[in-house]
Amino acid sequence: DILVGADGIWSAVRHQMFDLPMDEVGQLHASKHARYSGYTCFTGTCKHTPADIKEVAYKVFLGQEQYFGCTDTGHGWQHWWAFLPDPPGSASADQEPMLGRLRKEFSEWSPEIHDLFDATNPDVVKRRDLFDRLPLWKGWTDGAVALMGDAAHPTMPNLGQGGAMAIEDAYILGQELELANIQNSNEIQKILKSYERRRFVRASVAQFLSRNGSDLLVDWDKMRKNPIVGPIAMKSINLFQPITMDYLYSADF
Ligand SMILES: Cc1cc2nc3c(=O)[nH]c(=O)nc-3n(C[C@H](O)[C@H](O)[C@H](O)COP(=O)(O)OP(=O)(O)OC[C@H]3O[C@@H](n4cnc5c(N)ncnc54)[C@H](O)[C@@H]3O)c2cc1C
């Protein structure tokens, strides 16, 4: 038999696999087992049709240490997300209703953002602190156990790749299992290792670039204005961005 730990960033399977204390599973112990991005994310959905829906389906509004994005999800619905630089775990101390706070934080921003807030039912607004981890150099598999998705490679949402990588993991593991002729437990280990080999580099690249994207949101101006780093970084971004985007946004099968 095979156990696949697809139990998200606070994976209990991952903890057990690496012999970490089982009473340290979860966000309360995040400082030991994950890295806080510096941002908390509010999300909501609402029935709303922006005037320019035929021209633009996805928008990002960038500001100083906060940003907002929204996308058409079909049938007249929009999904939106707002990033604010709160310390981790501050949700419980925040007494203010979430939409009220967002209206204040984005008070001088585009009216389009406020149209979305106005159209949103306060009960559907969610908030979560954004964490990721470094690639798991020790590997994603141990014997007949394998990690998948955020359990193996929690990824910042900035490039929209965490879920995509989880789906690719599942597809590739499915392929490996379908092709296999399992006669004994050694065979299972080989299959899981092959799955890991096929997925590790690509998922790690997505993790790295997504973290970079998240960090640059904070340090973009600092980087751009640095007389030495700025020009080199801007040249590299212009040169390599089309290649990396093509790599990331083409499916691994
Ligand atoms: C704000 C935001 C925006 C994002 N946008 C995108 C995007 O545009 N595109 C994209 O591809 N990705 C995006 N992502 C990332 C994506 O959401 C995750 O990478 C994806 O959900 C990971 O899927 P998963 O199944 O590995 O983990 P999860 O979605 O975390 O699922 C894990 C499941 O395991 C369950 N579980 C946990 N522990 C146990 C247990 N002990 N027993 C039983 N069940 C358990 C959990 O309840 C959960 O249902 C975004 C993430 C965030 C936070």
The ligand as a Gaussian input file, in Angstrom:
#p B3LYP/6-31G(d) Opt

LIG

0 1
 C       -4.475000      33.694000      -1.465000
 C       -4.062000      32.501000      -2.265000
 C       -4.204000      32.519000      -3.647000
 C       -3.812000      31.424000      -4.410000
 N       -3.958000      31.468000      -5.775000
 C       -3.571000      30.427000      -6.516000
 C       -3.737000      30.440000      -7.939000
 O       -4.220000      31.401000      -8.529000
 N       -3.331000      29.357000      -8.648000
 C       -2.781000      28.262000      -8.040000
 O       -2.434000      27.305000      -8.730000
 N       -2.615000      28.221000      -6.700000
 C       -2.996000      29.265000      -5.922000
 N       -2.841000      29.216000      -4.560000
 C       -2.192000      28.052000      -3.941000
 C       -3.164000      26.904000      -3.757000
 O       -4.299000      27.321000      -3.037000
 C       -2.467000      25.784000      -2.994000
 O       -1.184000      25.556000      -3.510000
 C       -3.280000      24.512000      -3.128000
 O       -4.517000      24.676000      -2.471000
 C       -2.535000      23.332000      -2.530000
 O       -3.355000      22.217000      -2.626000
 P       -3.137000      20.989000      -1.652000
 O       -4.231000      20.037000      -1.980000
 O       -1.742000      20.525000      -1.729000
 O       -3.320000      21.571000      -0.190000
 P       -4.678000      22.234000       0.533000
 O       -5.448000      22.935000      -0.510000
 O       -4.135000      22.937000       1.687000
 O       -5.460000      20.942000       0.926000
 C       -5.043000      20.120000       1.984000
 C       -6.280000      19.429000       2.534000
 O       -5.875000      18.480000       3.510000
 C       -6.758000      18.573000       4.604000
 N       -6.050000      18.088000       5.798000
 C       -5.032000      18.662000       6.460000
 N       -4.650000      17.918000       7.493000
 C       -5.437000      16.833000       7.485000
 C       -5.533000      15.680000       8.320000
 N       -4.713000      15.504000       9.357000
 N       -6.466000      14.764000       8.017000
 C       -7.291000      14.930000       6.952000
 N       -7.245000      15.997000       6.132000
 C       -6.335000      16.929000       6.401000
 C       -7.113000      20.046000       4.684000
 O       -8.315000      20.233000       5.399000
 C       -7.254000      20.396000       3.216000
 O       -8.547000      20.138000       2.744000
 C       -3.247000      30.296000      -3.773000
 C       -3.101000      30.269000      -2.372000
 C       -3.506000      31.362000      -1.626000
 C       -3.329000      31.309000      -0.128000

